[in-house]
């Protein structure tokens, strides 16, 4: 039963690699591979991979993306997006009695997902860019020497940009 509920890779196209924690080298990713804490996933120029992170959560890593699984349980987890783009869907309505609590960290912001459809990208030049298609997502700038960053709610049809070293900007 646990294996059926374990996060795993869905459809894989193009150049996609997986580096398991403690493994000496990257392996070619394929559908069905389980995801564990510490796993790194990278997509090449033509790579794309689905992540089935929970019973009601499906994410896609777009080309040129680097992603790390930090902590993962059945309906909750923390991940790091250090470059590239992630498109996600979390269906909290279907998860009655099973709250979804997902956290995505980038080098400049933390995004809290509870149930929505969204896209998150990070680049060193632009920073973190979040767009919400359905539902609501919270974004908080990464903590600095001045303390915790500002938290902003992003609703359906809105975007937010968290540039490096500058205040977040809500975009319509």
Buried (B, 14 or more C-beta within 10 A) or exposed (E): EEEEEBBBBBEBEEBBBBBBEEEEEBEEBEEEBEBEEBBBBBBEEEBBBBBBBBBBBBBBBBBBBBBBBBEBEBBBBBBBBBBBBBBBBBBBEEBEEEEBBBBBBBBBBBBBBBBBBBBBBBBEEEBBBBBBBBBBBBBBBBEEEEEEBEEBEBEBEBBBBBBBEEEBEEEE
